């Protein structure tokens, strides 16, 4: 099974938000969507943290090589 991309997860998160805002969504469905949204948020956040760490490592390497 292919791992989803950041963009796919972010799109899923946007869809969840739309469903929660929909006036026809029941409380039970909204709670279920909220749980799904939290998982998508965590997934996106983990990817962003990892990317940030990589950028910091690369910046440090550049500084050391220029120093």
HELIX and SHEET records of a PDB file:
HELIX    1   1 UNK A    6  UNK A   21  1                                  16    
HELIX    2   2 UNK A   27  UNK A   66  1                                  40    
END                                                                             
